[in-house]
Amino acid sequence: MEHPVEGDLLLAVSGGVDSSAMADIIHQLYPTNKCRIGVAHVNFHLRGEDSNSDQEFVRNLAQRYGFEFFTADFDTLKYAKEHKLSVEIAARDLRYNWFRELSQKEGFDVLMTAHNADDNAETLLLNLVRGTGRQGLGAIRPLGQLDSRLFVFRPLLNITREEIEEYAKENNLKYCIDKTNAQNEYSRNKIRNQVMPLLKEINPSVIQTLNKDISRFRELNAEVDKLVAAKVESFLIKKEPSKSGIVEDIREKYLVFRASVEKLCSTGNAGFYLAELLRLHNIPLNEDELEQIAETLYTINDSTRVFSLKNNVATIERGELRLYSLPKEKFNSIEIPCPGCYAFGPFEIKVEAVSLGDSDLKSLLRKGSVLDADKVDFPLICRTMQEGDKFSPYGLKGSKSVVDFLNSRKVDLLFKNIIPVVTKKDGSIVCLPSLEIDDRFKVTSQSQNLLIISIQISR
């Protein structure tokens, strides 16, 4: 057995027959003087003393083979409850998050897991039952990448559980038996213990058959990837190179993509291409959310829609589908007592006091919002927009709502909740930094002292 990625190996070992067999095979094929090998074991504390016994078993196994040993303990039930996850998903999240952290800290390059052909077939059935796109038909990938430097390799994926158990018997391997595998509390166990025996009555080689189907699905996906890549690219609305400013800077940080609703709908398969757009941008797919957005694309008029996804927000506005990755936290108001630099959410607010006599007004205007300093009293307040906010944009004698002003500048709907607003202590708006000033604070021929308020967004 050869792995397709060079580097130091980290073996995910639970102590069951699959991972114990994998550790034995790696011990035979990869001498520790040729590459570094570590064993990672997670104690989820779901099975009382059995969980602790498994932990000690794996510790001794690693020592016997001369492998480095790493272990972590998690309160899985508490994590599942806090994050509103099933125990299965919670355990998976905890396990892989720790594998990433451990590999980064210790310098491992390849994570090996003991998924087998039975696991692969079960995953395909689970994906079909729960609802899946075409990628889900590929089930478990033999080789993947968890982050920019950590690869995951599953060397037993084409070997059945029966063959692994036979290997363990022939080589007198000891391993732990998880009694909960016989229980049907979890979805995978129901597939394994109840569905698979029925399918084997129809086709005794159902595991092998489903794995062949998975291979065909992967081949099909590879060809479809080639066909749809150019099509999906044509839906995207590119950034206009000539445009610059704070709104474009915010887009650069938070906007994942903009796509033409008209072009998506013209295909007649907006749901399919929407799924492809999300997949290409590594956005987790939820079938219900996907269907809801796709249906809305065909029915929406000039109004806007907002969809809250797991880690992103999507909007349909101005004929575009836009996807954002926005900060979850609200920005607390800050006080600006005098000129200086101040942090406000992802922004840096810079307030400078200058003399007009020593400066060129045109060059100052390129730096930010320029105000008559003698009309502005400190302290100032920086906050986000509030309902009912009004001001008098430069050159306008009457008032205008901030919302209407931002709409006239075609500012993205979601940015209205994060764009800074600078006010006086009494709440009257002084400016939207680097966007517009209130006409009452404009520079006139009588102005001598200036205040420049500018913002930059952290990258």
C-alpha positions in Angstrom: 0.0 0.0 0.0 1.4 3.4 -1.1 0.0 6.7 -0.2 -0.1 9.4 -2.9 1.2 12.2 -0.8 4.6 12.4 0.8 5.2 13.5 4.3 4.8 12.5 8.0 1.8 10.4 8.8 -0.9 10.8 11.5 -3.1 7.8 12.0 -6.6 8.2 13.3 -7.1 5.2 15.5 -10.2 4.5 17.6 -9.1 1.0 18.6 -11.7 -0.8 16.5 -10.8 -3.6 14.1 -10.5 -1.2 11.1 -8.1 1.3 12.6 -6.1 -1.4 14.5 -5.6 -3.3 11.2 -4.6 0.0 9.5 -2.0 0.7 12.2 -0.5 -2.8 11.8 -0.3 -2.5 8.0 1.4 0.9 8.3 3.8 -0.5 10.9 4.9 -3.2 8.4 5.1 -0.9 5.3 6.6 2.3 6.8 9.6 2.0 9.1 9.6 4.8 11.6 13.2 5.6 10.7 12.0 6.5 7.2 9.1 8.8 8.1 7.5 10.1 11.3 4.3 8.3 12.3 1.9 9.4 15.0 -1.3 7.9 16.4 -4.3 10.2 17.2 -7.1 9.0 19.5 -10.2 10.8 20.6 -12.0 10.0 23.8 -15.6 11.2 23.3 -16.7 10.0 26.7 -19.9 8.5 25.3 -19.5 4.9 26.6 -18.4 5.4 30.2 -15.4 3.2 31.3 -15.3 1.6 27.8 -14.2 4.9 26.4 -11.3 5.1 28.8 -10.3 1.5 28.2 -10.2 2.1 24.4 -7.9 5.1 25.1 -5.5 3.0 27.0 -5.6 0.3 24.4 -4.6 2.7 21.7 -1.9 4.2 23.8 -0.3 0.7 24.3 -0.8 -0.1 20.6 1.2 3.1 19.6 3.9 2.3 22.1 4.2 -1.3 20.8 4.7 -0.1 17.2 7.0 2.7 18.2 4.6 5.4 17.0 4.1 8.8 18.8 0.8 8.9 20.7 -1.6 11.9 20.9 -5.0 11.9 22.6 -7.8 14.4 23.3 -10.9 14.3 25.6 -14.2 15.9 24.7 -17.5 16.3 26.4 -19.4 15.4 23.2 -22.9 15.5 24.6 -22.4 19.1 25.9 -20.9 20.2 22.6 -23.8 18.7 20.7 -26.3 20.5 22.9 -24.5 23.8 22.8 -24.2 23.7 19.0 -27.6 22.1 18.3 -26.0 19.1 16.5 -26.7 15.4 16.5 -24.1 13.4 18.5 -22.8 11.9 15.3 -22.1 15.3 13.7 -20.8 16.7 17.0 -18.3 13.9 17.3 -17.2 14.3 13.7 -16.7 18.1 14.1 -14.7 17.6 17.3 -12.6 14.9 15.8 -11.6 16.6 12.6 -11.1 20.0 14.2 -8.7 18.4 16.6 -6.9 16.6 13.8 -6.3 19.9 12.0 -5.0 21.6 15.2 -2.8 18.7 16.1 -1.3 18.4 12.6 -0.6 22.1 12.4 1.0 22.1 15.9 3.1 18.9 15.4 3.8 19.2 11.6 2.1 16.1 10.2 1.4 16.2 6.5 -1.0 13.2 5.9 -4.0 12.1 8.0 -4.9 8.5 7.5 -8.3 7.2 8.4 -9.6 3.6 8.4 -12.8 4.1 6.4 -13.6 0.9 4.5 -15.8 -0.2 1.6 -18.8 -0.9 4.0 -18.5 2.7 5.3 -18.5 4.0 1.8 -21.6 2.1 0.8 -23.4 3.2 4.0 -22.5 6.8 3.3 -24.0 6.6 -0.1 -27.2 5.3 1.3 -27.3 7.9 4.1 -26.6 10.7 1.5 -29.5 9.5 -0.7 -31.9 9.2 2.3 -31.0 12.6 3.7 -31.0 14.3 0.3 -27.8 15.1 -1.7 -26.4 16.7 -4.8 -24.3 15.0 -7.4 -21.2 15.3 -5.2 -22.8 13.3 -2.4 -23.1 10.3 -4.8 -19.4 10.1 -4.7 -19.6 9.2 -1.0 -16.2 9.1 0.8 -13.2 10.3 -1.2 -10.0 8.2 -1.1 -7.9 11.3 -1.0 -8.9 14.8 0.2 -7.5 17.9 1.8 -8.6 19.2 5.2 -6.8 22.5 4.9 -4.0 24.1 2.9 -1.3 21.7 4.2 -3.1 18.6 5.6 -4.1 15.8 3.3 -6.4 13.0 4.3 -5.9 9.5 2.8 -8.2 6.5 3.3 -6.1 3.4 2.4 -8.8 0.8 3.3 -11.6 2.3 1.3 -11.7 -0.5 -1.3 -11.5 -3.2 1.3 -14.7 -4.7 2.9 -15.1 -5.0 6.7 -15.3 -8.7 6.3 -11.8 -8.7 4.6 -10.4 -6.5 7.4 -11.7 -8.8 10.1 -10.2 -11.8 8.3 -6.8 -9.9 8.2 -7.1 -9.3 11.9 -7.8 -13.0 12.6 -4.9 -14.2 10.4 -2.5 -11.8 12.1 -3.8 -12.4 15.7 -4.5 -8.7 16.1 -6.3 -7.5 19.2 -8.8 -4.7 19.0 -11.6 -3.1 20.9 -15.3 -3.9 20.3 -17.7 -0.9 20.5 -20.9 -2.4 21.9 -22.9 0.6 20.7 -22.3 -0.5 17.1 -24.9 -3.1 17.7 -27.4 -0.5 18.8 -29.6 1.3 16.4 -29.7 4.7 18.1 -27.6 6.4 15.3 -28.6 6.6 11.7 -25.5 4.9 10.4 -26.1 1.9 12.7 -29.6 1.6 11.4 -28.3 1.4 7.8 -25.6 -1.0 8.9 -27.7 -3.3 11.1 -31.1 -3.2 9.5 -31.0 -2.0 5.9 -27.8 -3.7 4.7 -28.9 -7.2 5.7 -32.1 -6.7 3.7 -30.2 -5.5 0.7 -27.8 -8.5 0.9 -30.8 -10.7 0.6 -31.4 -9.1 -2.8 -27.8 -8.9 -3.8 -25.2 -10.7 -1.6 -22.5 -8.5 -3.1 -24.3 -5.3 -2.5 -21.2 -3.7 -0.8 -19.1 -4.3 -3.8 -21.9 -3.2 -6.2 -22.5 0.1 -4.4 -18.8 0.8 -4.4 -18.6 0.2 -8.1 -21.6 2.6 -8.5 -19.7 5.2 -6.4 -16.7 4.9 -8.7 -19.0 5.5 -11.7 -20.6 8.5 -10.0 -17.1 10.0 -9.3 -16.2 9.5 -13.0 -19.4 11.2 -14.0 -18.8 14.1 -11.6 -15.3 14.6 -13.1 -16.8 15.0 -16.6 -19.7 17.2 -15.4 -17.1 19.4 -13.6 -15.4 20.1 -16.9 -18.7 20.9 -18.7 -20.2 23.2 -16.1 -17.1 25.2 -15.1 -17.3 27.6 -18.1 -21.1 27.9 -17.8 -21.0 28.8 -14.1 -18.2 31.4 -14.8 -20.5 33.1 -17.3 -23.1 33.8 -14.6 -20.7 35.8 -12.4 -20.6 39.5 -12.4 -17.0 40.7 -12.3 -15.7 43.6 -10.2 -15.4 46.8 -12.2 -11.7 47.8 -12.2 -12.3 51.5 -12.4 -14.4 51.6 -9.2 -12.8 52.2 -5.8 -13.8 53.4 -2.4 -15.0 52.1 0.9 -18.0 50.2 -0.5 -15.7 48.3 -3.0 -13.3 47.6 -0.1 -16.1 46.1 1.9 -17.1 44.0 -1.1 -13.6 42.8 -1.5 -13.6 41.6 2.1 -17.1 40.2 2.5 -18.7 39.5 -0.9 -18.1 35.9 -2.1 -19.7 36.3 -5.5 -22.3 38.2 -7.5 -24.3 36.3 -10.2 -26.9 37.4 -12.7 -30.4 36.2 -11.8 -31.5 36.5 -15.4 -28.7 34.3 -16.7 -29.3 31.7 -14.0 -33.0 31.5 -14.8 -32.4 31.4 -18.5 -30.9 28.0 -18.2 -34.1 26.5 -16.8 -32.0 24.8 -14.2 -31.3 27.5 -11.8 -31.2 25.1 -8.8 -28.6 23.0 -10.4 -26.3 25.9 -11.3 -26.9 27.5 -8.0 -25.6 24.3 -6.3 -22.6 24.4 -8.6 -21.9 28.1 -7.7 -22.0 27.3 -4.0 -19.9 24.2 -4.3 -17.2 25.9 -6.3 -17.0 28.5 -3.5 -16.9 25.8 -0.8 -20.2 26.8 0.7 -21.9 23.9 2.5 -25.1 22.8 0.8 -28.5 22.5 2.6 -31.1 21.1 0.2 -34.0 23.0 1.8 -32.2 26.3 1.6 -31.0 25.6 -1.9 -34.5 24.8 -3.1 -35.9 27.9 -1.4 -33.4 30.2 -3.1 -33.8 28.6 -6.5 -37.6 28.9 -6.4 -37.3 32.6 -5.4 -35.0 33.3 -8.3 -37.9 32.5 -10.7 -40.6 34.5 -8.9 -38.9 37.6 -7.5 -39.6 41.0 -9.0 -38.0 44.3 -8.1 -38.1 43.6 -4.3 -35.2 42.1 -2.4 -34.8 38.9 -0.4 -32.4 37.9 2.3 -31.5 34.2 3.1 -29.6 33.4 6.2 -27.4 30.3 5.6 -25.2 28.4 8.1 -22.1 30.6 7.8 -23.1 33.0 5.0 -25.9 35.3 4.0 -27.4 35.4 0.5 -29.5 38.3 -1.0 -31.3 38.8 -4.2 -31.2 42.5 -5.1 -31.0 44.6 -8.3 -31.2 41.6 -10.5 -28.3 39.8 -8.8 -27.8 36.9 -6.5 -25.1 37.9 -4.0 -23.4 35.7 -1.4 -21.6 37.2 1.6 -19.5 36.1 4.5 -20.4 38.8 7.0 -19.2 39.3 10.7 -21.8 37.8 13.1 -21.1 40.3 15.9 -22.7 43.7 16.3 -20.3 46.7 16.4 -20.5 48.6 19.7 -20.6 52.4 19.4 -17.3 54.1 20.2 -16.5 57.6 21.4 -14.0 59.7 19.5 -12.7 62.3 22.0 -10.1 63.9 19.8 -8.1 63.4 16.5 -6.5 60.0 16.3 -7.0 56.4 15.1 -9.8 54.3 16.4 -10.9 50.7 15.8 -14.6 50.1 14.9 -15.5 46.6 14.0 -13.4 45.7 11.0 -12.7 49.4 10.3 -10.0 51.8 11.3 -11.4 55.3 11.7 -8.8 58.0 11.3 -9.5 61.6 12.4 -7.0 64.3 11.4 -7.0 68.0 12.2 -5.3 70.2 9.6 -5.0 73.8 8.7 -6.4 74.8 5.3 -3.7 77.4 4.8 -1.0 74.6 4.8 -2.9 72.1 2.6 -4.4 71.6 -0.8 -8.1 71.0 -0.5 -8.4 68.8 -3.6 -5.7 66.4 -2.3 -7.4 66.4 1.1 -10.8 65.4 -0.4 -9.1 62.3 -1.8 -8.2 61.2 1.7 -11.7 61.1 3.2 -14.6 63.2 4.4 -13.4 66.8 4.9 -15.3 69.0 7.4 -15.0 72.5 8.8 -13.4 71.7 12.2 -14.8 74.8 13.8 -18.4 73.4 13.3 -17.6 70.1 14.8 -17.5 69.6 18.6 -15.7 66.7 20.3 -16.4 64.1 21.5 -17.8 62.4 18.4 -19.6 59.1 18.3 -19.1 56.3 15.7 -21.9 53.8 15.4 -23.8 51.8 12.8 -27.0 53.1 11.1 -30.1 53.3 13.2 -33.7 53.2 12.1 -34.9 56.7 11.1 -31.4 58.1 10.6 -31.5 61.3 8.5 -29.0 63.8 7.4 -28.5 66.5 4.7 -26.0 65.2 2.1 -23.5 67.7 0.7 -25.3 70.3 -1.5 -28.8 69.3 -0.4 -30.7 71.8 1.8 -33.4 69.4 2.9 -32.9 66.1 4.7 -32.7 62.6 3.4 -32.8 59.2 5.1 -29.5 57.4 5.3 -31.2 54.4 3.8 -32.4 56.3 0.7 -28.9 57.9 0.3 -27.2 54.5 0.4 -29.8 53.1 -2.0 -29.0 56.0 -4.4 -25.4 55.0 -4.2 -26.4 51.3 -4.9 -24.8 50.2 -1.7 -25.4 46.5 -1.0 -28.4 45.8 1.2 -26.4 44.0 3.9 -23.7 46.7 4.1 -26.2 49.1 5.6 -25.8 47.3 8.9 -22.1 47.7 9.1 -21.2 51.0 7.4 -20.0 53.5 10.1 -21.9 56.7 10.9 -20.2 59.5 12.8 -22.4 61.8 14.9 -22.2 64.6 17.4 -22.9 63.9 21.0 -26.5 64.9 20.4 -27.0 62.3 17.8 -27.0 64.5 14.7 -25.0 63.0 11.8 -21.7 64.6 10.8 -20.8 62.2 8.0 -20.7 58.7 6.6 -16.8 58.5 6.6 -15.4 58.4 3.1 -18.9 58.4 1.6 -20.7 61.7 2.3 -20.7 64.6 4.8 -23.7 66.5 6.2 -24.0 69.8 4.4 -24.0 71.7 7.6 -20.3 70.8 8.2 -19.0 71.5 4.7 -15.9 73.6 4.1 -16.6 77.2 2.9 -14.4 80.1 1.9 -14.4 81.2 5.5 -13.1 77.9 6.8 -9.6 77.8 8.3 -9.4 74.6 10.3 -10.3 71.3 8.8 -11.2 67.8 10.1 -10.6 64.8 7.9 -12.4 61.6 8.8 -11.5 58.5 6.8 -11.9 54.8 7.1 -10.0 51.7 6.0 -11.2 48.1 6.3 -8.8 45.5 7.7 -7.9 42.8 5.2 
